[in-house]
Amino acid sequence: MADNFLERQRRDYEERKQQWQKSTKKVASVSEILRKAREKFNND
């Protein structure tokens, strides 16, 4: 019972993660660029 529940939870999580990555791929790349730029700025 618990194994089935955990397996279902994991599958739901994987599906949500993939959908989230698809929908945020552009946003993620932009935020990644901004984060790297901010790190360089803070290091100087």
C-alpha distance matrix in Angstrom:
0.0 3.8 5.4 5.3 6.3 8.7 9.9 10.7 12.4 14.3 15.5 16.6 18.4 20.1 21.3 22.6 24.3 26.0 27.2 28.4 30.3 31.9 33.1 34.3 35.7 39.3 38.7 37.1 40.0 42.5 40.8 40.6 44.4 45.1 43.1 45.0 48.3 47.6 46.9 50.2 52.0 50.7 51.6 55.2
3.8 0.0 3.8 5.4 5.0 6.1 8.5 9.8 10.4 12.1 14.1 15.2 16.3 18.2 19.9 20.9 22.2 24.3 25.7 26.5 28.2 30.2 31.3 32.2 33.7 37.2 36.5 34.6 37.6 40.0 38.1 37.8 41.6 42.3 40.1 42.0 45.3 44.5 43.6 47.0 48.8 47.3 48.2 51.8
5.4 3.8 0.0 3.8 5.4 5.1 6.0 8.5 9.8 10.4 12.1 14.1 15.2 16.3 18.3 19.8 20.8 22.5 24.3 25.4 26.7 28.6 30.1 31.0 32.1 35.8 35.3 33.3 36.1 38.7 37.1 36.5 40.3 41.2 39.1 40.7 44.1 43.6 42.6 45.8 47.9 46.6 47.2 50.9
5.3 5.4 3.8 0.0 3.8 5.5 5.0 6.1 8.5 9.8 10.5 12.2 14.1 15.3 16.5 18.2 19.7 21.1 22.5 24.0 25.6 27.1 28.5 29.8 31.1 34.7 34.4 32.7 35.5 38.2 36.7 36.5 40.2 41.1 39.3 41.1 44.4 44.0 43.3 46.5 48.4 47.4 48.2 51.8
6.3 5.0 5.4 3.8 0.0 3.8 5.4 5.1 6.1 8.6 9.9 10.6 12.2 14.3 15.4 16.4 18.2 20.1 21.2 22.2 24.2 25.9 26.9 28.0 29.6 33.1 32.5 30.9 34.0 36.3 34.7 34.7 38.4 39.1 37.3 39.3 42.5 41.8 41.3 44.6 46.4 45.2 46.2 49.8
8.7 6.1 5.1 5.5 3.8 0.0 3.8 5.4 5.0 6.1 8.5 9.8 10.4 12.2 14.2 15.2 16.2 18.3 19.9 20.6 22.2 24.3 25.5 26.3 27.6 31.2 30.6 28.6 31.5 34.0 32.3 32.0 35.7 36.5 34.5 36.3 39.6 39.0 38.3 41.5 43.4 42.2 43.1 46.7
9.9 8.5 6.0 5.0 5.4 3.8 0.0 3.8 5.4 5.1 6.1 8.6 9.8 10.5 12.3 14.2 15.1 16.6 18.4 19.7 21.0 22.7 24.3 25.4 26.4 30.1 29.9 28.0 30.7 33.4 32.1 31.6 35.3 36.4 34.6 36.2 39.6 39.3 38.6 41.7 43.8 42.8 43.6 47.1
10.7 9.8 8.5 6.1 5.1 5.4 3.8 0.0 3.8 5.4 5.1 6.1 8.5 9.9 10.6 12.2 14.0 15.4 16.5 18.0 19.9 21.2 22.5 23.9 25.3 28.9 28.6 27.1 30.0 32.6 31.3 31.3 34.9 35.9 34.4 36.3 39.4 39.1 38.8 41.9 43.8 43.0 44.0 47.4
12.4 10.4 9.8 8.5 6.1 5.0 5.4 3.8 0.0 3.8 5.5 5.2 6.1 8.7 10.0 10.5 12.1 14.3 15.4 16.2 18.1 20.0 21.0 21.9 23.6 27.0 26.4 24.8 27.9 30.2 28.6 28.7 32.4 33.1 31.4 33.5 36.6 36.1 35.7 39.0 40.7 39.8 40.9 44.4
14.3 12.1 10.4 9.8 8.6 6.1 5.1 5.4 3.8 0.0 3.8 5.5 5.0 6.1 8.7 9.8 10.3 12.3 14.3 15.0 16.3 18.4 19.9 20.6 21.7 25.3 25.0 23.0 25.8 28.4 27.0 26.6 30.3 31.4 29.6 31.3 34.6 34.3 33.8 36.8 38.8 38.0 38.9 42.3
15.5 14.1 12.1 10.5 9.9 8.5 6.1 5.1 5.5 3.8 0.0 3.8 5.3 5.1 6.2 8.6 9.8 10.7 12.4 14.1 15.3 16.7 18.4 19.8 20.7 24.4 24.4 22.9 25.5 28.2 27.3 27.0 30.6 31.8 30.5 32.2 35.3 35.4 35.1 38.0 40.0 39.5 40.4 43.7
16.6 15.2 14.1 12.2 10.6 9.8 8.6 6.1 5.2 5.5 3.8 0.0 3.8 5.5 5.2 6.1 8.5 10.0 10.6 12.0 14.1 15.5 16.5 18.0 19.6 23.0 22.7 21.5 24.5 26.9 25.8 26.1 29.6 30.5 29.4 31.4 34.4 34.2 34.2 37.3 39.0 38.5 39.8 43.0
18.4 16.3 15.2 14.1 12.2 10.4 9.8 8.5 6.1 5.0 5.3 3.8 0.0 3.8 5.5 5.1 6.0 8.6 9.9 10.3 12.0 14.2 15.2 15.9 17.5 21.0 20.4 18.8 21.8 24.2 22.8 22.9 26.6 27.4 26.0 28.0 31.1 30.8 30.7 33.8 35.5 34.9 36.1 39.4
20.1 18.2 16.3 15.3 14.3 12.2 10.5 9.9 8.7 6.1 5.1 5.5 3.8 0.0 3.8 5.5 5.0 6.2 8.6 9.8 10.5 12.4 14.3 15.1 15.9 19.6 19.7 17.9 20.4 23.3 22.3 22.0 25.5 26.9 25.6 27.2 30.4 30.5 30.3 33.1 35.2 34.8 35.8 39.0
21.3 19.9 18.3 16.5 15.4 14.2 12.3 10.6 10.0 8.7 6.2 5.2 5.5 3.8 0.0 3.8 5.4 5.2 6.2 8.5 9.9 10.7 12.3 14.1 15.2 18.7 19.0 17.9 20.5 23.1 22.6 22.8 26.1 27.4 26.6 28.4 31.3 31.6 31.8 34.5 36.4 36.3 37.5 40.6
22.6 20.9 19.8 18.2 16.4 15.2 14.2 12.2 10.5 9.8 8.6 6.1 5.1 5.5 3.8 0.0 3.8 5.5 5.1 6.0 8.5 9.9 10.5 11.9 13.7 17.0 16.7 15.8 18.8 21.0 20.2 20.8 24.1 25.0 24.3 26.5 29.2 29.2 29.6 32.5 34.1 33.9 35.4 38.4
24.3 22.2 20.8 19.7 18.2 16.2 15.1 14.0 12.1 10.3 9.8 8.5 6.0 5.0 5.4 3.8 0.0 3.8 5.5 5.0 6.1 8.6 9.9 10.3 11.5 15.1 14.8 13.2 16.1 18.6 17.6 17.7 21.2 22.3 21.3 23.3 26.1 26.3 26.5 29.3 31.1 31.0 32.2 35.3
26.0 24.3 22.5 21.1 20.1 18.3 16.6 15.4 14.3 12.3 10.7 10.0 8.6 6.2 5.2 5.5 3.8 0.0 3.8 5.4 5.1 6.2 8.6 9.9 10.2 13.9 14.5 13.3 15.5 18.4 18.2 18.1 21.2 22.9 22.3 23.9 26.7 27.4 27.6 30.1 32.1 32.3 33.5 36.3
27.2 25.7 24.3 22.5 21.2 19.9 18.4 16.5 15.4 14.3 12.4 10.6 9.9 8.6 6.2 5.1 5.5 3.8 0.0 3.8 5.5 5.1 6.2 8.5 9.9 13.0 13.5 13.2 15.8 18.0 18.0 18.7 21.7 22.9 22.9 24.8 27.2 27.8 28.6 31.1 32.6 33.1 34.6 37.3
28.4 26.5 25.4 24.0 22.2 20.6 19.7 18.0 16.2 15.0 14.1 12.0 10.3 9.8 8.5 6.0 5.0 5.4 3.8 0.0 3.8 5.4 5.2 5.9 8.2 11.2 10.8 10.2 13.3 15.3 14.8 15.7 18.8 19.7 19.5 21.7 24.1 24.4 25.2 27.9 29.3 29.6 31.3 34.0
30.3 28.2 26.7 25.6 24.2 22.2 21.0 19.9 18.1 16.3 15.3 14.1 12.0 10.5 9.9 8.5 6.1 5.1 5.5 3.8 0.0 3.8 5.5 5.2 5.5 9.1 9.5 8.2 10.7 13.3 13.2 13.5 16.4 18.0 17.8 19.5 22.0 22.8 23.4 25.7 27.5 28.0 29.4 32.0
31.9 30.2 28.6 27.1 25.9 24.3 22.7 21.2 20.0 18.4 16.7 15.5 14.2 12.4 10.7 9.9 8.6 6.2 5.1 5.4 3.8 0.0 3.8 5.6 5.4 8.5 10.0 9.9 11.6 14.1 14.9 15.4 17.8 19.6 20.0 21.6 23.7 24.9 25.8 27.9 29.5 30.4 31.8 34.2
33.1 31.3 30.1 28.5 26.9 25.5 24.3 22.5 21.0 19.9 18.4 16.5 15.2 14.3 12.3 10.5 9.9 8.6 6.2 5.2 5.5 3.8 0.0 3.8 5.9 7.7 8.3 9.3 11.6 13.1 13.8 15.2 17.5 18.6 19.4 21.5 23.2 24.0 25.5 27.6 28.8 29.8 31.6 33.8
34.3 32.2 31.0 29.8 28.0 26.3 25.4 23.9 21.9 20.6 19.8 18.0 15.9 15.1 14.1 11.9 10.3 9.9 8.5 5.9 5.2 5.6 3.8 0.0 3.8 5.5 5.0 5.6 8.4 9.8 10.1 11.5 14.0 14.9 15.6 17.7 19.5 20.3 21.7 23.9 25.1 25.9 27.8 30.0
35.7 33.7 32.1 31.1 29.6 27.6 26.4 25.3 23.6 21.7 20.7 19.6 17.5 15.9 15.2 13.7 11.5 10.2 9.9 8.2 5.5 5.4 5.9 3.8 0.0 3.8 5.5 5.1 6.2 8.7 9.9 10.4 12.5 14.3 15.1 16.5 18.4 19.8 20.9 22.7 24.3 25.5 26.9 29.1
39.3 37.2 35.8 34.7 33.1 31.2 30.1 28.9 27.0 25.3 24.4 23.0 21.0 19.6 18.7 17.0 15.1 13.9 13.0 11.2 9.1 8.5 7.7 5.5 3.8 0.0 3.8 5.4 5.3 6.4 8.7 9.9 10.9 12.6 14.3 15.6 16.9 18.5 20.2 21.6 22.8 24.5 26.1 27.8
38.7 36.5 35.3 34.4 32.5 30.6 29.9 28.6 26.4 25.0 24.4 22.7 20.4 19.7 19.0 16.7 14.8 14.5 13.5 10.8 9.5 10.0 8.3 5.0 5.5 3.8 0.0 3.8 5.5 5.2 6.1 8.4 10.0 10.6 12.1 14.3 15.4 16.3 18.2 20.1 21.0 22.3 24.3 26.2
37.1 34.6 33.3 32.7 30.9 28.6 28.0 27.1 24.8 23.0 22.9 21.5 18.8 17.9 17.9 15.8 13.2 13.3 13.2 10.2 8.2 9.9 9.3 5.6 5.1 5.4 3.8 0.0 3.8 5.4 5.1 5.9 8.6 9.8 10.2 12.1 14.1 15.0 16.2 18.3 19.7 20.7 22.3 24.6
40.0 37.6 36.1 35.5 34.0 31.5 30.7 30.0 27.9 25.8 25.5 24.5 21.8 20.4 20.5 18.8 16.1 15.5 15.8 13.3 10.7 11.6 11.6 8.4 6.2 5.3 5.5 3.8 0.0 3.8 5.5 5.0 6.3 8.7 9.8 10.6 12.4 14.2 15.3 16.8 18.4 19.9 21.2 23.1
42.5 40.0 38.7 38.2 36.3 34.0 33.4 32.6 30.2 28.4 28.2 26.9 24.2 23.3 23.1 21.0 18.6 18.4 18.0 15.3 13.3 14.1 13.1 9.8 8.7 6.4 5.2 5.4 3.8 0.0 3.8 5.3 5.2 6.3 8.6 10.0 10.7 12.3 14.3 15.6 16.5 18.3 20.1 21.7
40.8 38.1 37.1 36.7 34.7 32.3 32.1 31.3 28.6 27.0 27.3 25.8 22.8 22.3 22.6 20.2 17.6 18.2 18.0 14.8 13.2 14.9 13.8 10.1 9.9 8.7 6.1 5.1 5.5 3.8 0.0 3.8 5.4 5.0 6.0 8.6 9.8 10.3 12.2 14.2 15.1 16.2 18.2 20.2
40.6 37.8 36.5 36.5 34.7 32.0 31.6 31.3 28.7 26.6 27.0 26.1 22.9 22.0 22.8 20.8 17.7 18.1 18.7 15.7 13.5 15.4 15.2 11.5 10.4 9.9 8.4 5.9 5.0 5.3 3.8 0.0 3.8 5.4 5.1 6.2 8.6 9.8 10.6 12.5 14.2 15.3 16.6 18.8
44.4 41.6 40.3 40.2 38.4 35.7 35.3 34.9 32.4 30.3 30.6 29.6 26.6 25.5 26.1 24.1 21.2 21.2 21.7 18.8 16.4 17.8 17.5 14.0 12.5 10.9 10.0 8.6 6.3 5.2 5.4 3.8 0.0 3.8 5.5 5.2 6.2 8.6 9.9 10.8 12.3 14.3 15.5 17.0
45.1 42.3 41.2 41.1 39.1 36.5 36.4 35.9 33.1 31.4 31.8 30.5 27.4 26.9 27.4 25.0 22.3 22.9 22.9 19.7 18.0 19.6 18.6 14.9 14.3 12.6 10.6 9.8 8.7 6.3 5.0 5.4 3.8 0.0 3.8 5.5 5.1 6.1 8.6 10.0 10.4 12.1 14.2 15.7
43.1 40.1 39.1 39.3 37.3 34.5 34.6 34.4 31.4 29.6 30.5 29.4 26.0 25.6 26.6 24.3 21.3 22.3 22.9 19.5 17.8 20.0 19.4 15.6 15.1 14.3 12.1 10.2 9.8 8.6 6.0 5.1 5.5 3.8 0.0 3.8 5.4 5.0 6.2 8.7 9.8 10.5 12.3 14.6
45.0 42.0 40.7 41.1 39.3 36.3 36.2 36.3 33.5 31.3 32.2 31.4 28.0 27.2 28.4 26.5 23.3 23.9 24.8 21.7 19.5 21.6 21.5 17.7 16.5 15.6 14.3 12.1 10.6 10.0 8.6 6.2 5.2 5.5 3.8 0.0 3.8 5.4 5.1 6.3 8.6 9.9 10.6 12.7
48.3 45.3 44.1 44.4 42.5 39.6 39.6 39.4 36.6 34.6 35.3 34.4 31.1 30.4 31.3 29.2 26.1 26.7 27.2 24.1 22.0 23.7 23.2 19.5 18.4 16.9 15.4 14.1 12.4 10.7 9.8 8.6 6.2 5.1 5.4 3.8 0.0 3.8 5.4 5.2 6.2 8.6 10.0 11.0
47.6 44.5 43.6 44.0 41.8 39.0 39.3 39.1 36.1 34.3 35.4 34.2 30.8 30.5 31.6 29.2 26.3 27.4 27.8 24.4 22.8 24.9 24.0 20.3 19.8 18.5 16.3 15.0 14.2 12.3 10.3 9.8 8.6 6.1 5.0 5.4 3.8 0.0 3.8 5.5 5.0 6.1 8.6 10.2
46.9 43.6 42.6 43.3 41.3 38.3 38.6 38.8 35.7 33.8 35.1 34.2 30.7 30.3 31.8 29.6 26.5 27.6 28.6 25.2 23.4 25.8 25.5 21.7 20.9 20.2 18.2 16.2 15.3 14.3 12.2 10.6 9.9 8.6 6.2 5.1 5.4 3.8 0.0 3.8 5.4 5.1 6.1 8.8
50.2 47.0 45.8 46.5 44.6 41.5 41.7 41.9 39.0 36.8 38.0 37.3 33.8 33.1 34.5 32.5 29.3 30.1 31.1 27.9 25.7 27.9 27.6 23.9 22.7 21.6 20.1 18.3 16.8 15.6 14.2 12.5 10.8 10.0 8.7 6.3 5.2 5.5 3.8 0.0 3.8 5.5 5.1 6.5
52.0 48.8 47.9 48.4 46.4 43.4 43.8 43.8 40.7 38.8 40.0 39.0 35.5 35.2 36.4 34.1 31.1 32.1 32.6 29.3 27.5 29.5 28.8 25.1 24.3 22.8 21.0 19.7 18.4 16.5 15.1 14.2 12.3 10.4 9.8 8.6 6.2 5.0 5.4 3.8 0.0 3.8 5.5 5.5
50.7 47.3 46.6 47.4 45.2 42.2 42.8 43.0 39.8 38.0 39.5 38.5 34.9 34.8 36.3 33.9 31.0 32.3 33.1 29.6 28.0 30.4 29.8 25.9 25.5 24.5 22.3 20.7 19.9 18.3 16.2 15.3 14.3 12.1 10.5 9.9 8.6 6.1 5.1 5.5 3.8 0.0 3.8 5.6
51.6 48.2 47.2 48.2 46.2 43.1 43.6 44.0 40.9 38.9 40.4 39.8 36.1 35.8 37.5 35.4 32.2 33.5 34.6 31.3 29.4 31.8 31.6 27.8 26.9 26.1 24.3 22.3 21.2 20.1 18.2 16.6 15.5 14.2 12.3 10.6 10.0 8.6 6.1 5.1 5.5 3.8 0.0 3.8
55.2 51.8 50.9 51.8 49.8 46.7 47.1 47.4 44.4 42.3 43.7 43.0 39.4 39.0 40.6 38.4 35.3 36.3 37.3 34.0 32.0 34.2 33.8 30.0 29.1 27.8 26.2 24.6 23.1 21.7 20.2 18.8 17.0 15.7 14.6 12.7 11.0 10.2 8.8 6.5 5.5 5.6 3.8 0.0
